Amino acid sequence: MTATAPAPKLLFSGPDWDFDLIKRVHEACGEVGIREMGLDPYPNQIEVITTEQMLDAYASTGMPLFYRHWSFGKHFARNEALYRKGYQGLAYEIVINSNPCIVYIMEENSATMQTLVIAHAGYGHSHFFKNNYVFKQWTDADGILDYLEFARGFIAKCEERYGQEQVERVIDAAHALQSHGIHRYPRKRMPDLRSEERREEERRRHGEQLFNDLWRTVPAGQKKKADKDGEARRKALLGLPEENLLYFLEKTAPRLQPWQREILRIVRLINQYFYPQRQTKVMNEGCATFAHHRIMTRLHEKGQLNDGAFLEFLHSHTSVVLQPAFDDRRYSGINPYALGFAMCADIERVCVTPTEEDREWMPDIAGNGDAYGALREIWANYRDESFISQFLSPRVMRDFGFFRVLDDEDEEDMSVAAIHDERGYRKIRRALSKRYDIAYQDPEIQIVDVDLAGDRKLILQHRVMDGIVLEEADAERVLQHAADLWGYDVKLIEVDDGGVEFAEHNASPRRVFG
Amino acid sequence: MHIIDRRLNPGGKSFANRQRFLRRARAQVRKAVREASSQRSIKDAGKGGEVSIPAGGVHEPTLRRAAQGGMRDYVLPGNKKYIEGDTIPRPEGGAGDGSRASDSGEGEDEFRFALSDEEYLDLYLEDLELPDLAKRQIAGAEALQWRQAGFSTAGPPSRLSVPRTLRHSLSRRIALKRPKAGDVQRLREEIEKLEREGGRFDDLQGLRAELEEMLRRSRRIPYIDPVDVRYRRVESTPKPIAKAVMFCLMDVSGSMNEHMKDLAKRFYSLLYLFLDRRYEHVDVVFIRHTHEAQEVDEHTFFYSRETGGTVVSTALFKMEEIVRERYPIDQWNIYAAQASDGDNTSSDNPVVLQQLRDAILPICQYYAYVEVGMDDEEEPPGGAESSTNLWRAYRRVSTDSPFAMRRVRHRRDIYPVFRELFARRPEGAEAA
């Protein structure tokens, strides 16, 4: 390569970088990313930060500004201790799903690493944020920073007015419930008055058409259904069952002050903003890792990176996509970078040089020759669960040596249910895809009823699947928070679909808010 | 594309969050700090460092599934030998493949993090104070209080008093009969009216002259004149502060072995740390004695070696002498802390007692005696203390005097004893 490429085209040599270099690197990456791969990222805003600032950013889930709460201080303290002792390195970058896309890069990275980071975050992640449907549906990249600014200001004002302790109690409670403060589906819009009127009109006409005076003379039976109707009506009025616990409490809890409702709303909305990230961890990292790998390789091929820089890149790339085996000391779950990258690279292979097996498994894209087009299409229209269930090929399963283990409490030993062979591919793929389905991962908890006529007890229900109940100590504590917000007693029942009740938790409010 | 250099932005974004965290975990952090102190070397006594607190107090609960039980389904990478239908014994602890436990970051009983020097000391020395800091007087220029003190004619623009200035301006304008803006306006309108309606020429002329005169006056008499301007004046008054001196008396005679010296030095290093941090105006005088007493500097006191016989009274005489020379008792609050193994030449005991009663205690706000002993010494049964020469002598000091004595046998006792001696007392309680 170096023989054919003239030296002046080199972007840099040696580890030092300056702002001009960052600009040149950004352009060179764009040349490959946008022209060759057809990526469509947000405009980038690259911010150079120090280690200290990186730790700060860690503590506030990567966002440049956040409201204040002790739990962020706790995370900062933990990360700092781990980092200072050398147990944990820091990420090379943090990228924020906003428009323009903010990319933090660390000052101590070498020039090669900065190139890698820009390719990874500025083109890979940014393209994914802008084009994936889950992000399009759920997040407002233009408004998030303004909203965070508002949230921080509002909470600071509340602290001034009502005292840190009061505000902290509300945020504590909201944080405890935040995993169940998400709308998983776009909501039905409330009907407006005009359509209500039209429906009423139709209903009346229907009644007139069916009118027959004879029915009046038929003796009526005892009205037994009143109770049942009352229950249905009550549930409809309150919008039950409701799985978004925070939303329900914000709108319905009888004793909350307006500012407390607003805090619940802030926590809820910020959490909703992060919801797509949880659904697309593998794809998002896969997209970014694939993008940086391709961009860096192309830069090297074009002679813009020298061999030393390319080797440095390969070294860090391979450690990022390392997947330790299950019996390895380093194993801590499936590495999303590794799986995502392997699948994207595999899709490219299927498009360009498919085998017989690939033609059978992925007939739509096998051998179509347009790998980047196929990938762009996939990045836009899938999330982890559907991505894996569609595109995890036997080849990748063999490479990873995936096998499926069933662990039944009632059995003596665990059993291997499927391995990476002809009989097992589909089982493994289905099982793995399920592991990435958020709806399956999070326990399914709903508010099912409120005893409005009686003691206003709020009744929650956990739908137990596969006999796995909630972590008891935690559930009790969260329920306590829920009771504090609700202001009256709260009950949580754990039942499975067969109606078997596993457990019941109760909580009464300690000190009522407001 | 923009590049923004954020490196120079003020750091410490997380500071407020950290403070909230420490406030939340205060009780536990305080306990951890105090426990950690006995493990440390003398030099590090005041340094921050890592502490660990039970994770329970700062736990953030969430609704999640239990790590065990039920029917579980895992997909794992890295198969080498298994085929379908194999069974695998459940790993110890029953946490399945372990991935769940580590994913959620739970399962740890301790939460470890680092405290800065500042935070460490704050917690360490919380609620300590010198008792009975009674004598206060005006010292140097360090403590000045600023107070509002009337108004002056000169000062910086920032202290301009607008209401005062306008008040002066108003009275001057009235006194000098400056025409009011309303009067001028009315006259003008009258002239215009006459002009329109064609009034008598003489009237018009008269009014015009009047207007002319009015305008002239308002030009000559300004709305605000420099003589009106007033500034808020502030005055500084020196604030009385309490000056205090702490005498550290340490026995370094041959009977003190390494262990005892270590205990004594630890005690003094704590004391020194406490005084240094909490009180700006505290002098510390180090006196060490064998059969003769010597005033030494800090370094010598803590680090050099010396040996000889034991005559405790020499230290007390030395202290009295220094007080006479340098610390007039009407200006200084005088404190003393003495550490010894309790050995004394028996003939010296009456002298010590007399000197203490007659010369030292009357001038002292507080006198603390710490007796260091061997770790393995056991309390004799029946509560009768294995009393030393000095302990027996000091026991005869009347309980009315500001005198306290404690015994320390082990490193871990030092901090509790220190806290006992210097704990903040509720108002009006006796120092005993």
Interface residues (C-beta under 8 A of the other chain):
Chain A: F19 I22 K23 H26 P43 N44 Q45 I46 E47 V48 I49 T50 E52 Q53 L55 D56 A59 S60 R68 H69 W70 S71 F72 G73 K74 F76 A77 R78 E80 A81 R84 P100 Y104 E107 Q164 E168 D172 H175 A176 L177 Q178 S179 H180 Q323 P324 A325 F326 D327 D328 Y331 S332 G333 I334 F400 G401 F402 F403 R404 V405 L406 D407 D408 E409 E412 D413 M414 S415 V416 A417 A418 I419 H420 D421 R423 G424 I428 A431 L432 K434 R435 D442 P443 I445 D466 G467 I468 V469 L470 E471 E472 A473 D474 A475 R477 V478 H481
Chain B: M1 H2 I3 I4 D5 R6 R7 N9 G11 G12 K13 S14 A16 N17 R18 Q19 R20 F21 L22 R23 R24 E50 V58 H59 E60 P61 T62 L63 R64 R65 A66 A67 Q68 G69 G70 M71 R72 D73 Y74 V75 L76 P77 G78 N79 K80 Y82 I83 E84 G85 D86 T87 I88 P89 R90 G96 D97 G98 S99 S102 D103 F111 R112 F113 A114
